[in-house]
């Protein structure tokens, strides 16, 4: 059952976190399997003659959200609502908030955000909308709010807010991750270590299609000097970063660049009747003999791993090995779908080895080669043969693995 946390996180300026813990969701964006759940983080800042709300939450939790807000503020007194990103997990409750507010608050966001909000929720929601431009600064309640656009991180409407005097970055999806962390911030290293793999999974599945923009936008923020100087980074999902704020953007940058972990090799395969699996046992044994660390995902008559979990492993892999059956003159459907998502969400310059098995005709290997050739991945070799592997097949596999490194 979903729950909500409201916590004061700063005295000056007076700043609150309102966090919905969504453990009811199973498929983020109706696609990515996340049994770990997710949070929706909104923030409220009380200033002299101004009360600022940063983003809202998913519409299913609007009433819960309003109830919590009323504990800390008279909703009619909210003067500004800053919308960093219009995706409905952050704006779903906006209509209800504005209705309770009597539409007194100015809604701030990019021009693109204004158009999207009107399309999502109707013209009423943008009647008091103020467009802000990249680099624009506004004085609100005695504080300087600087708005910085970070397009394609991960929609074209996206921006962050930097509160200059207090060095606070409100970053919405940038800096977020899946799961419902045990804490609210990065003060506990054990919590951070548990959480970061879910950040990687989130970045690849949600932002991965635009991963080159992660690097570009972080470079932009570094040039502005706000990452190194930040005292706190407050994302729209997951942990707040206050002990080591820049750590989360460094993590994002590594994912965007596909920086590998030493010796990590991602192994993905299907095996309908064991023929591919026999080959992959040779692969795994040889990797271990060479001191590598295989991370294995297999599609069999007993296993069907989540594509989101596989995608989360790609950026940090040194190399990828794909095992595939030929299925109805094509790539096995589970491997085919996995490949399409990898090539869309996690397209990096990494070596790839293809291992295949077939019955009456081999097709999967050639089709995978064609897909790889159109990507940034580097095709090293294809080892494909009929039925059970011969000793010659096994030796070819061992030699191909050596050629990966």
N, C-alpha and C positions, 0 to 999 in steps of 0.2 A: 504493500500500500504506500502510495506517495506521501511524503512528509515535507515539512518546510522548516527552515532554520532562519531566525532573524538574530543578528549579532552586531553589536556596535564594534567597529574595528579601528576607529580613530576618534579621539576626543577633539582634536583641532586639525583640520576642520571636522565637524561632527559627521561621521560617515558610518553608514549601516550596510551590511550585506543582508539581502533577502534571497535565500537559496532554496529552490525546490529540488528535492531529491526524488527523481523519477525512476522508481524501480518497477514500474508497470510496463514501460516501453520494452519491446523486444527487437524491433527492427527500425533503426534510425533511418530517416528519410524513406521508410518503407522498403529498405534494401539491406542495410548492414546489421547483421545479428549482433546485438550487444546485451547479452544476459547480465553484464556488469552494471547496466543502467547508465544514467547520465544526470548531471545537475543543470539547472538553468539559474544563472546568477544575475540578479539585478542589484543595483546599489542606489542608496538615497543619501544625499548630502544636504545638511542644513547649514545655511550661510546667513549673513546679515541681509535681511529683506529678500531672501531668495531660498527656495527649496528645489533641488535638482534631482530628478529621477533619471538614472542611467539604464535604459532598456527595460523590458518587462519579461514575461515568461510565456510559456505555451498556453493556448486558450483553455485547454482542459483544466488548468489550475488557476484560472483567473479569479474565481471567488476566494479560493484559499489565499491567493496573493493579496487581494484587496483587504481581506481580514487582517493579514499581518501588517500591511502598510498602515492601516488605521490605528494600530497599536503605537506607532511612532510618529504619525503625522496626521493632521486634518487634510484629507485628500484635496479639498478645495484650495488649500494653501500651496500646493505644488505649482511652482512658477515656470519651470522648464522641464521638458522631457527630451533627453538626448537619445537618438536612435542611431546606433553605430552600424547596424546591419538589419535589413528588413525581413530576413527569413522568419517564418511564423513561430519558431521556437523561442524567439526573442521579442516578437511584436504581437503575439496572439492575444495578449491581455490588454493591448493598448486601447482598443475601443472602450472597454469596460472602465479603464482608468480615466480616460478623458470624459466619459459620461459622468462618472462619480465626481470628477473635478469641475464639471460644468463647462468644459472646454476653455478654461481660463489659461491653461499652460501653453506656452510656446513649444512647439515640437521642432527640434533642430536636427538636421541631417543633410546629406548631399542632395543635389538635384535629382540624381538617379533614385535615391531613397524616396523622395517625394512621389515620383511617378509610380514606383512599385507599391507604396502604401495606398495610394489612391486606387490602383488596380486591385489590390487585395481586399481593401476594406471600405471603399467608397469615398466620395468627395468630402464628406463631413469630417473625416479624420485629418485632412490636410488643410482645413480652412484657416488654421492658425499656425501653419508650417513656415519656418524660416530656413531658407537654404543657406548653408555655410560652404565656403570654398576651401580648397587645400591651403593650409597655412594661415587661414583667417583666425584672428583672436577676438574674443568677446569678453568684456568685463561683466561678470555675473556675481552678485553678492560680495563684491570686494575681491574676487579672485579672477585670475586671467585664465580663460579656457582657450586652448589652441586646438584647432581641428586639423587633422592630418589624414588625407585620403590614402588608403592602401588597397587600390582596386585589385580585384581577383584574389583577394585573401578573405573570403573566397568568392564573393559576388562583386559585380562592378560598382555596387553602391557603398562598399565598406569603407569605414573610416575609424580612426581612434581619437580619443580626447586626451589631451595632456593638460593637467592643472599645473600651471607653471610654478607658482609659489611653493607648492607642496610636492612637486615632482611625482605626481600620480599619473599613471597611464591606465585608462579604461579602454580595453582592447577587444572586447566582445569575442568573436570566434578565434581571433589570433591569440594564441597562448592557452587555448582551451584543450580539453581532452575528455574522453569517455570515462565512465565509472562514477561511483559515489564515494569519494575519498573519506577516510576515517576522520580526517581533520579538515579545517577550512583553509589552512595555509601551509607553507613549506617549512614550518618550524621543526617538524619531526622527520628526520632523514629516512626512517623506515617507511613512513607514509609516502614520501616522495619516490622512493625506489619502487614501491608497489604501483604507484600511479603512472610513472613515465612510460611504461609499455603501452598503456591505454592512450596516452597522448600520441604516441607514434601511430597506433592504429587509427586514431581519430584524424590525424593530419593526412594520412595516406588516403583514407576512404572519403573524407569530406573535402579536403583541399588538394589532394594529389593530382587531379587533372591539371591544376594550375601551379604545380610545385615550383616551376622556375620563378614565379612571382613571389614566392616566399623569400627566396634569396634576394631578389631585387628590392622588395619592400623593406626587408630588415636592413639592407645597405642604406636605404633612404633614411630610416630612423636613426641608424648609427651616425650618419652624416649630420643629422640635426642635433646629435649629442644627447638625445633623451633616453636612450637605453642604458648607457653607462651611468647616467646620473639619476635614473629612476629610483625612488624610494619604495615604490610598490607598483606591481602590475596586477590589474584586476580584470580577469577574463570573464566571458559570459558562460563558461562551463568549467567545472573542476576547481582546482586549488587557486587561491590567491598567492602571489609571490612577493614576500616581504623580507625574508631572511637573505635571499640571494636573487633579486628580481630578474637580472639579466639571464639567469640560468635557463628560463623557459624559452626565451628567444634564441639562445644558443642551441638549445635542443631542436627547435624548429628549423634553424638554419642548417644543422647537420642532416636533418631529414630531407629538406629541400635539395641539398647537394648530394644526397645519397652516400654519405660518408660511412664506409663499412666498419664493422667490428672485426678485429683480427681473427682469422680462421673460421668465421661463420659461413656455412654453406647451406643454402635453402634447397631442400629436396622435395619435389612435388610429383606425385604420380597417381595414376589409376591402375587397378589390376582387377579385371573381371574374374579370371580363373587362375591367377597365380603366375602367369608367364612373365608379366612385367615385374611382378614382385621378386621373382627369382633374380632378375637382372639388378634390381635396386638393392638387394641384399649385398651383391658384389660392390655396388657403388658405395653403400654405407660402410662396409668393412674396409674398403680402400681409403675412404676419407679418414676414417679413424686411424688407420695405419700411418697415414701421412700427418697425423696430429691435428686434423681439422675437426670442427664441431658441427656435425650435420643437424639441422633442424628439419624434421620430417613431417610432411602432411600427406596422407594417403586416402584415396577414394577407393573403397572396397565394398563388398557386400555387407560389411559390418561398420564401416566408418564413412562419414560424410562431413568433413570439417567445414567450418564457416569461412567463406571467401574473405571476409573482413580480417580474420585472424591471419590468413596467409598474406594478404596485402601488407599488413603491419610488419611483416618480417623482411620484406623486400629491400627497403632503403639501407638496412644495416648488414645485408649479406655481401660477402666478397664475390660469390658466384652463385649461379642457379643451375640446378640439374632437374630436367623435366622428363618424366617417364610417362609414355602414352601408348595406349592400345589404338589400333585402327578399328573404328567402329562404323559400320555401314559406309565404307569408303570415305571416311572422314576421321577427324580427331575425336577421341572419346568425349562425349558432351560435357562432362564435368571439367575435364582439362581444358576443353575449348573455351568454356565460359571463364574459367580461372585466367587463362591467357589473355582473353579480351580485356578483362578488368585490370590485369597487371599492365598491359600495354597502354591502357587509358590512364590509370591512376598512379602507376609506379614505373615509369619508363626511364630507366637509368642506363648509363654506360657500364654494364657489368657483363662478364662472360657467361655464356649459356651453353650447356651440353644437353643434347637431346638423345634419349634412349627409347627405343620403340620395339614393340612386338606386334605381330600380325598373324592371321590365319592364312587365307587364300591370297591376300594382296596387301602390300605395305603402302599406306597413303599418309598416315598421321605424321610421320617424320618430315616428309616433304612439305606438307601444309604448315607445320610449325616453323620450318625453315623460312617459308615465304613470309609468315607473320613477323618473325624475328628480323628478317632483312629490311622490313619497313620501319623498324624501331631503332632506338639508340643502343639496344643490347648487341653484344658481339657474339655471333654464332661461332663456336669453336669446332664442333663436330656433331655428326649424327650417327649413332650406332643402332641399326634397326635390322631385325631378322625374324624368321618365322618360328613360331612355337616356343619350345623350351630353349634356353641358351646353350650353345655348345661351348666347349673349352676355348675355342677360337674367339667366340663372342665375348666371353669373360675377359680374355686377355686384351681385346680391343677396348673394352670398357675401362680397364685399368690404365691403359696407355692414354686414353682420352682424358681421364681424370687428371693425370699428371700434366697434361697440356693446358689444363685450366689455370694453373698457377705459375 
